[in-house]
Amino acid sequence: MIRSELIQKIADENPHLYQRDVENIVNTIFEEITGAMSKGDRVELRGFGAFSVKKRDARMGRNPRTGESVAVEQKHVPFFKTGKLLRDRLNGN
């Protein structure tokens, strides 16, 4: 599901809301999650999962075409851990 499909589904299920209002709500939620993660905070949505940022240290990598060693800089990457409720639903429990 993409963002526009999510907005449309929420708007369809809530006919009392204008689509532009639903779009503002969805965009605000994503902006808040992104903003919190960019500050290094963890975002937990109970029953769904937790978003956090993990630090990857600098290392020596390898160029797969040439085989030569390449320095890979330290970086921060987003990480998502599913909640128990979501995990159980995905596994049919």
N, C-alpha and C positions, 0 to 999 in steps of 0.2 A: 504494500500500500504506500502510495506517495502522499505528500502533504496535501495536494489538492483533493485527492480522494478522501482523506481523513476529514477535511473541512466540509466536503459535500455530504459525507455520511452523518456528521454531527448536525449539520444544518437540516438534513432530511428527518432526523430523529427528534429535532427540536423546532417544529414549525413556528413557534412563537419568537424565535430569534432570527434576525436578519443574517444573511450569509456573510456580509461584510463584518458584522460583529463577531461571528464565529471565527472568521479569518483573523481578526485582531486578537482574539483570545488564544488561538493556536499559536500564532506568531509570538505573542507575549510569553507563553509557556516555554517555547523553544529558546527564545532570547534569554530568559531567566536561567534556564539550564546551562546554556552556553556561557553566559556571564559568570555563573558560579564556578563552572569548571575551569574557566580561564584564570580565575583567582586561586585555583588549586583546591576548591571546596568539593565535597562529595554531595551528590544529589540522590536521595533515596525516595522512591515511590513505592510505598508499602504494597506488597502483593505483586508488583511488577518487576522491580529490580533496582539496582543502584548504579549510577554513573560516577566514575571517578577518573582521576588522571594518574597514570603511572610514568615513572621516569625510566628511560632507557639510557644506560651509560654509553659513553663513547667506546667504540670497538674497532677492530680491524675486520673488514668485510672482504668479499671476493667478487670481482666482476665475473659473472657467469660466462660471458662471451670470450674474454681473453684469459681469464684465470688469474689476472694480476691482483695483488692486494690493494684495497682501497680503504682509506680512513673514513669511518662513519661517525659523524658528530653525535653528541648527546642530544636527546630529544624527549619531549613529553608526548604521550599518546593517550587518546581516550580509551577507557576500559568500561565494559558493561558486565555486571554480574546479575543473572536472573534471580528473581525472588522465588521462594518456595512455591507459592501459589501458581505462578506462571509455569514453573518447571513441572509441577504436578499436572496441570492442564495439558501441557504439551505431550506428556507421557501417558495420557489417558486415565489418570487417577482421579 
